[in-house]
Amino acid sequence: MEHLNMQSMDKVAANVAKIRELFPNCVTERINSEGKLEHAIDFDMLKQELSDHVVDGLQERYQFTWPDKRKAILAANAPINKTLRPCREESVDFDNTENLYIEGDNLEVLKLLQDTYLGKVKMIYIDPPYNTGNDFVYEDDFKQSADEYIDNSGQLDDEGNRLVTNTESNGRFHTDWLNMIYPRLKLAKDLLRDDGVIFISIDDNEQSNLKKICDEIFGESNYITQISWKRKKEISNDSRNVAIQGEYILCYGKLNTRLKLEPLSEKYVDKTYKEPDNVFTLGKWRPVRL
């Protein structure tokens, strides 16, 4: 006997699904009146996505947040009055090359690329600062001072008294890094095709935070994998407990991304890598599009 569905279409659930495709960071979790967990719209966050200024408002909900997160969203959405200028004298075969090398602040460049490459990029690989506290060519230390973090995160009352006892928690080491990476990943997502994929290198310092940010921006369902790779062969005492030899590459898709692994040929490995033996320890596999 065929059982009929005696219920009309759930338009609310359908609308939530549509909003989730456009703004995955605006869909959160809540307990409904029946005590069951369900998806719901974070209207404060949705208002922020549709606003050109910082929107106030906070409700208790499951979320990943930090001081100035709303300003990070605003930084991604705010327009800029700049353009790209060709440097013919510094280029090689400018009129015939099919490659682009762009110098500039990467947040501004990502915004300028939106007009031409919105939804057209097959693959993105980024190697952001690891927040290690070391000095590199680009600023790699996004640590706030304790006083800055306490003041910015609302841990002081009007008279300057501390409202939170654990003021030396690790949160102060992450806030500026999160505000740096968040708008850049939001813009990178918009550049990807529906079957596009992004790879992001990271180490232990921000791996967990990067995973949460990517779950929010790309959608948890679009998480593909986390690749662990051996950064060095020698063993050294570079940690309080364990000698760290590896790092990670987080991989996320857009909407219709499917990948598989294809073995690398020994000829390709020998030609491409300075230390082929290190590649062999990783299994000699690379992702390819289905």
TAURTA-V970167 format. One record per helix or strand of 2 or more residues. SS is the DSSP state (a for helix, b for strand). FROM is the first residue (numbers start at 1). TO is the last residue. Records with the same first field share a line. If there is no record, write none. Layout:
SS = FROM-TO, FROM-TO
This chain:
a = 11-22, 24-26, 43-49, 69-77, 88-90, 106-117, 146-152, 170-173, 175-191, 207-218, 220-222, 266-272, 276-281
b = 27-31, 37-41, 121-126, 192-202, 223-230, 246-253, 259-263, 285-289
